[in-house]
Amino acid sequence: MAAVTLNWTDNGQGGAGAGSVLSDGSGNYSITVSYNWTGTLAPTLMGYAFTPTNIAFTNVLANQTAQNFTAAAILIPSPVMQE
């Protein structure tokens, strides 16, 4: 899914703290973190809920592939007008 904001938070390993990236037109994303990084990655896009809600990483030593999220549209009922 394109244009999903992926927010990442560094869990105190001396990294950059926090940031975000957008997924591309094919839904791919990439972030660059320091060696041995520990943190959390969470997707957000208005009108959608994601599973899982976030992915936690511990002591990242190499590229992490296939870290995927599934999106489901949130149905917001429209108000009913009464006369």
C-alpha positions as CSV (number, residue, x, y, z in Angstrom):
1,M,0.0,0.0,0.0
2,A,1.4,3.3,-1.1
3,A,1.8,6.4,1.1
4,V,1.8,4.7,4.5
5,T,3.7,6.5,7.1
6,L,6.0,4.2,9.0
7,N,7.1,5.7,12.4
8,W,10.2,4.3,14.0
9,T,11.4,4.9,17.6
10,D,14.9,4.1,18.9
11,N,14.7,2.4,22.3
12,G,17.7,4.1,23.8
13,Q,20.6,2.5,22.0
14,G,22.3,5.8,21.2
15,G,20.5,6.2,17.9
16,A,18.7,9.1,16.3
17,G,15.6,8.9,18.6
18,A,12.7,8.7,16.2
19,G,11.6,9.4,12.7
20,S,9.4,8.3,9.9
21,V,9.4,7.2,6.2
22,L,6.7,6.8,3.6
23,S,6.1,3.6,1.7
24,D,6.6,3.8,-2.0
25,G,4.0,3.1,-4.8
26,S,4.4,-0.6,-4.3
27,G,4.2,-0.5,-0.5
28,N,7.9,-1.0,0.1
29,Y,9.9,1.0,2.7
30,S,13.4,1.2,4.0
31,I,15.0,2.8,7.1
32,T,18.6,3.0,7.9
33,V,19.5,2.3,11.6
34,S,22.8,1.9,13.4
35,Y,24.4,-1.6,13.9
36,N,22.9,-3.4,17.0
37,W,19.8,-1.1,16.8
38,T,16.8,-1.8,19.0
39,G,13.5,-0.1,18.3
40,T,9.9,-0.2,17.1
41,L,8.3,0.4,13.7
42,A,4.6,1.2,13.4
43,P,2.5,2.0,10.3
44,T,-0.2,4.7,10.1
45,L,-2.6,5.8,7.4
46,M,-5.9,7.6,8.0
47,G,-8.8,5.3,7.5
48,Y,-6.9,2.1,8.0
49,A,-5.9,-0.3,10.8
50,F,-2.8,-2.4,10.6
51,T,-1.8,-5.9,11.7
52,P,0.4,-6.1,13.5
53,T,0.1,-2.6,15.0
54,N,3.9,-2.5,15.3
55,I,7.1,-4.6,15.0
56,A,9.7,-4.5,17.7
57,F,13.4,-5.1,16.7
58,T,16.1,-6.1,19.1
59,N,19.9,-5.8,18.4
60,V,19.6,-5.6,14.6
61,L,22.8,-6.9,13.1
62,A,21.8,-7.3,9.4
63,N,19.1,-6.3,6.9
64,Q,15.6,-7.3,8.0
65,T,13.5,-8.4,5.0
66,A,9.8,-9.4,4.8
67,Q,8.8,-7.1,7.7
68,N,5.2,-6.7,6.5
69,F,2.0,-5.2,7.7
70,T,-1.6,-5.9,6.6
71,A,-4.0,-3.0,6.2
72,A,-7.8,-3.1,6.7
73,A,-10.1,-0.2,5.9
74,I,-11.9,1.2,8.9
75,L,-15.6,1.6,8.1
76,I,-16.9,4.8,9.7
77,P,-20.7,4.9,9.7
78,S,-22.2,8.1,8.3
79,P,-24.6,10.0,10.5
80,V,-28.3,9.3,9.8
81,M,-30.4,12.4,9.2
82,Q,-33.8,12.4,10.6
83,E,-36.7,14.7,9.7
